[in-house]
Amino acid sequence: MSTEDLETRIRMILSNRKKIPLEPRNLVRAAILVPLLRRSGEYCLLFTKRPKELKNHPGQISFPGGLFEETDITLKGTAIREAQEEIGLSKNDIEFLGELDDYASTTRYLISPFVAKIPYPYDFRMNREEISELMIVPIEEFRRAPKVGYVVRDGEPYPVYHYDLPDHVIWGATARIVKNFIEVVFSDNHPSAS
């Protein structure tokens, strides 16, 4: 499959599949944007790195996103607002391609991921209180299986995935969402893949 077909493939697969939703129960609702861009003819994902001084998740690599607020109206609205606040991405520059499965993090968040194409190059304006660095990683870097470790959660072993990149490690909720993205988009047995 050529890289020119990838955007069409993502849109088609995500529109033809039913996402796996989770019940909020006692989890806090949150939404993230999974930004897809094309750099030098190659499709990439955009990540943010949190400052080491932050109280919550210091130094971690994540996607733009955050907690749902009533004024957002929808979780997609949360993803848009957070992308504007964190990296200066205009609502008009976000082209939604679809949704991935909900994910319940070990930190009690229920995360709804929205995949969107964004323009590149772009005049990103980082909120330095929340973001210390932007990372653009080719999708091909994630085509190999992530490494996996285990933690005990509610008395059961729970997998924790991580992708070791040359200068960074992507792990936890972000790695699991990347893994879901890769499995959904590149599954050979997907009905929309042929």
C-alpha positions in Angstrom: 0.0 0.0 0.0 1.4 3.4 -1.0 1.5 6.2 1.6 -0.8 8.2 -0.7 -3.6 5.7 0.1 -3.1 5.9 3.9 -5.3 8.9 4.6 -8.2 7.4 2.5 -7.7 4.0 4.2 -7.9 5.5 7.7 -11.0 7.5 6.9 -12.7 4.4 5.3 -11.8 2.0 8.1 -12.8 4.3 10.9 -16.1 5.2 9.3 -16.9 1.6 8.6 -16.1 0.2 12.0 -18.0 0.5 15.3 -15.7 1.9 18.0 -15.7 0.1 21.3 -17.2 2.5 23.9 -16.8 2.1 27.6 -19.2 3.1 30.4 -17.9 6.1 32.4 -18.8 4.5 35.8 -16.5 6.3 38.2 -14.0 7.3 35.6 -13.3 10.9 34.6 -14.1 11.7 30.9 -11.3 13.0 28.8 -10.6 13.3 25.0 -7.4 13.5 22.9 -6.6 14.4 19.4 -4.4 11.8 17.5 -2.9 14.3 14.9 -1.9 12.8 11.6 0.4 14.9 9.3 2.4 14.4 6.2 6.1 15.4 6.3 8.3 14.9 3.3 5.8 12.6 1.8 5.7 10.4 4.9 2.7 10.1 7.3 3.6 10.8 10.9 1.9 11.2 14.3 2.3 14.4 16.4 3.0 14.0 20.1 3.5 16.4 22.9 6.0 16.1 25.8 5.0 17.4 29.2 7.4 19.6 31.2 9.3 17.7 34.0 8.2 20.3 36.5 4.5 19.3 36.2 2.7 17.7 39.1 0.7 15.3 36.9 2.5 13.0 34.4 5.8 15.0 34.4 7.9 14.5 31.3 5.5 12.0 29.7 4.8 11.9 26.0 1.1 12.1 25.1 -1.3 13.4 22.5 -2.9 16.8 22.8 -5.9 16.4 25.0 -7.4 16.7 28.5 -10.5 16.6 30.7 -14.0 17.1 29.4 -15.6 20.4 30.4 -19.3 21.1 30.2 -18.7 24.1 27.9 -17.1 21.6 25.4 -20.6 20.1 24.8 -19.0 17.0 23.2 -15.8 15.0 23.7 -14.8 16.0 20.2 -15.2 19.6 21.4 -12.8 18.7 24.3 -10.2 17.4 21.8 -10.5 20.6 19.7 -10.2 23.0 22.7 -7.2 21.1 24.2 -5.4 21.1 20.8 -6.0 24.9 20.6 -4.8 25.5 24.2 -1.8 23.2 24.1 -0.3 23.6 20.6 -2.2 26.5 19.0 -4.0 24.4 16.5 -6.9 26.2 14.9 -10.3 24.4 14.8 -10.4 25.2 11.1 -7.2 23.2 10.5 -8.5 20.0 12.1 -9.9 17.5 9.6 -11.5 14.6 11.6 -11.0 11.1 10.1 -12.7 9.1 12.8 -12.6 7.7 16.3 -10.6 5.0 18.0 -11.8 2.8 20.9 -12.3 4.3 24.3 -9.6 3.6 26.8 -9.7 3.4 30.6 -6.4 4.4 32.0 -4.9 3.1 35.3 -5.2 6.7 36.5 -9.0 6.5 36.3 -9.5 8.5 33.1 -11.9 7.4 30.3 -10.1 8.6 27.2 -11.9 9.1 23.8 -9.4 9.4 21.0 -10.2 11.3 17.8 -7.9 10.8 14.7 -7.5 14.0 12.6 -5.4 15.1 9.8 -3.6 18.4 10.4 -1.5 20.6 8.0 2.3 20.6 8.0 4.4 22.6 8.1 2.4 24.6 10.7 2.9 27.5 13.0 2.4 25.6 16.3 2.2 27.8 19.4 3.0 25.6 22.4 1.6 26.5 25.8 4.9 26.2 27.7 3.2 25.6 31.0 1.8 22.3 29.6 4.1 21.4 26.7 7.9 21.4 26.6 8.4 19.8 23.2 6.6 18.6 20.1 7.6 15.2 18.5 6.8 14.1 15.0 7.2 10.4 14.6 6.7 8.5 11.3 3.9 5.9 11.5 6.3 3.3 10.2 8.1 3.5 13.6 5.0 1.9 15.2 4.4 -0.9 12.7 6.6 -3.3 14.8 5.0 -4.7 17.9 5.5 -2.6 21.1 7.4 -4.1 24.0 5.2 -5.1 26.9 5.6 -5.3 30.7 3.0 -6.1 33.3 1.6 -4.4 36.5 -0.9 -5.9 38.9 -4.3 -4.1 38.7 -7.2 -5.3 40.8 -5.3 -8.4 41.6 -4.7 -9.3 37.9 -1.7 -8.8 35.6 -2.3 -5.9 33.3 -0.1 -5.3 30.2 1.8 -2.0 29.9 3.0 -1.3 26.3 5.9 0.8 25.3 7.6 1.9 22.1 11.3 2.6 22.4 12.2 5.4 20.0 15.8 6.7 19.5 15.4 9.5 22.0 12.1 8.8 23.8 9.9 6.1 25.2 6.2 6.2 24.5 4.3 4.1 27.1 1.1 3.8 29.1 -2.2 5.2 27.7 -0.5 6.8 24.8 1.3 3.6 23.7 -2.0 1.6 24.0 -3.8 4.2 21.9 -1.1 4.1 19.2 -1.2 0.2 19.3 -5.0 0.4 18.8 -4.6 2.8 15.9 -2.0 0.6 14.2 -4.1 -2.6 14.7 -7.2 -1.0 13.4 -5.6 0.7 10.4 -3.2 -2.1 9.3 -5.1 -5.2 10.2 -5.0 -7.5 7.1 -8.3 -9.2 8.0 -10.2 -5.9 8.2 -13.2 -5.9 5.8 -12.2 -2.5 4.6 -8.6 -3.4 4.0 -9.0 -4.9 0.6 
